[in-house]
């Protein structure tokens, strides 16, 4: 008889244990409860996760923008890495529009004197942000609700690379290939 009561107790134990409040996730979730007030405002000078949004509505408004990111080795290095990921497919690794895709999409040579001397940094930033004829935008929220990966600051890093190091890298690549 004692054996049967031990077996019955052992079989009933999981049912009793499951009734204990092991998981109170639904009760303690981070939501506003009826007795609580609204969420406190964000601290002043806080930056959204997506970065600081731009006030420019189109590429024309970016022509006279000044670059807030100082030209430094770190900025150029980050710009170089982002260029390789996002730009080199169409503009080529050297920026001379020498990739297999360049001829098909009409990508321009970024080492050309017109781009390097006549186009402002703001205009380049605006082109990256809003896109151009066949170039996609890398800063405007898409119809699906997301953006194409580059924050405001990352776009300025790419501009720093294009304006201050791309020609040197292209020249070094040409010398190395000879």
C-alpha positions in Angstrom: 0.0 0.0 0.0 2.8 2.3 0.8 4.4 1.6 -2.6 1.1 2.6 -4.4 0.8 5.9 -2.5 4.4 6.8 -3.4 3.7 6.0 -7.1 0.5 8.0 -7.0 2.3 10.9 -5.4 5.1 10.7 -7.9 2.6 10.7 -10.8 0.7 13.7 -9.4 3.7 15.7 -8.6 4.3 17.1 -12.1 0.7 18.4 -12.2 1.1 20.2 -8.9 4.5 21.6 -9.8 3.1 23.0 -13.1 0.5 25.0 -11.2 3.3 26.9 -9.4 4.1 30.3 -10.8 7.3 29.4 -12.7 6.7 31.7 -15.6 5.1 35.0 -15.0 6.1 36.5 -18.4 2.6 37.5 -19.3 2.1 39.2 -16.0 5.4 41.0 -15.8 5.8 42.1 -19.4 7.2 45.6 -20.1 3.8 47.2 -21.0 1.8 50.0 -19.4 -0.5 48.5 -16.8 -3.9 50.2 -16.0 -2.6 51.6 -12.7 0.6 53.0 -14.3 1.2 56.3 -16.0 2.7 56.8 -19.5 6.4 56.2 -20.3 8.7 59.0 -19.2 10.1 61.2 -22.1 13.5 60.5 -23.5 16.4 62.5 -22.0 17.3 65.6 -23.8 20.0 65.2 -26.5 19.3 61.5 -26.9 19.7 60.1 -30.3 17.3 57.6 -31.9 18.6 54.2 -32.7 18.3 54.9 -36.5 20.4 58.0 -36.2 19.7 61.7 -36.6 17.2 62.2 -39.4 17.9 64.7 -42.1 15.8 67.7 -42.8 16.4 67.7 -46.5 13.4 66.6 -48.6 15.2 65.9 -51.9 18.6 65.9 -53.5 18.4 69.6 -54.6 18.2 70.7 -51.0 21.4 69.0 -50.2 23.6 70.9 -52.6 24.8 73.4 -50.0 24.9 71.1 -47.0 28.2 71.0 -45.1 29.8 67.8 -44.0 29.4 67.5 -40.2 31.9 64.5 -40.1 35.5 65.6 -40.0 37.9 64.0 -42.4 40.0 61.5 -40.5 41.7 58.2 -41.0 38.9 56.5 -39.0 36.2 58.2 -41.2 38.0 57.3 -44.4 38.5 53.7 -43.3 34.8 53.4 -42.4 33.9 55.1 -45.7 36.1 52.7 -47.7 34.5 49.7 -46.1 31.0 51.0 -46.7 32.0 51.9 -50.3 33.2 48.3 -50.9 29.8 47.0 -49.7 27.4 49.4 -51.2 29.1 51.2 -54.1 31.7 49.0 -55.7 29.1 46.8 -57.4 28.2 49.5 -59.8 31.1 52.0 -59.6 33.9 49.4 -59.4 36.5 48.8 -56.7 38.5 51.8 -58.0 35.5 54.1 -58.6 36.2 54.3 -62.3 33.0 52.6 -63.2 34.9 49.6 -64.3 32.7 46.8 -62.9 30.8 44.4 -65.1 27.6 46.1 -64.0 28.7 49.7 -64.7 28.1 49.6 -68.5 24.7 48.1 -68.0 23.4 50.7 -65.5 25.4 53.7 -66.6 27.3 54.3 -63.4 29.6 57.3 -63.4 33.3 57.4 -62.9 33.7 58.8 -59.3 37.4 59.6 -59.9 36.5 62.0 -62.7 37.5 65.7 -62.2 33.8 66.7 -62.5 32.8 64.6 -59.5 36.0 65.4 -57.5 36.0 69.2 -58.1 32.6 70.4 -59.2 30.2 68.4 -57.2 29.8 69.5 -53.6 30.0 67.0 -50.7 26.3 67.9 -49.9 25.4 66.9 -53.5 27.2 63.6 -53.2 25.5 63.0 -49.8 22.1 63.8 -51.3 22.7 61.4 -54.2 23.6 58.6 -51.8 20.6 59.5 -49.6 17.9 60.0 -52.3 19.4 58.1 -55.2 19.5 59.1 -58.8 18.1 57.8 -62.1 19.0 54.1 -61.7 20.9 54.4 -58.4 18.9 53.3 -55.4 18.5 55.5 -52.3 20.5 54.5 -49.3 18.8 56.8 -46.8 15.1 57.1 -47.6 12.6 54.9 -45.8 11.3 52.4 -48.3 7.7 51.4 -48.9 8.2 48.3 -46.8 9.1 50.6 -43.8 12.8 50.0 -43.6 15.7 52.0 -45.1 18.5 50.8 -47.2 21.1 50.3 -44.4 23.1 53.5 -44.3 22.7 56.0 -41.5 23.2 59.7 -41.9 26.7 59.5 -40.5 27.7 56.5 -42.5 26.7 58.3 -45.7 29.0 61.2 -44.7 31.8 58.7 -44.2 31.3 57.4 -47.7 31.4 61.0 -49.0 34.7 61.6 -47.1 36.1 58.5 -48.8 35.0 59.5 -52.3 36.2 63.0 -52.0 39.5 62.5 -50.0 40.8 59.0 -50.7 39.2 57.3 -53.7 41.4 58.8 -56.3 44.5 57.9 -54.2 43.2 54.3 -53.9 42.5 54.1 -57.6 45.9 55.4 -58.5 47.5 52.9 -56.1 45.5 50.0 -57.6 46.5 51.1 -61.2 50.2 51.1 -60.2 49.9 47.7 -58.4 48.2 46.1 -61.4 51.1 47.0 -63.8 
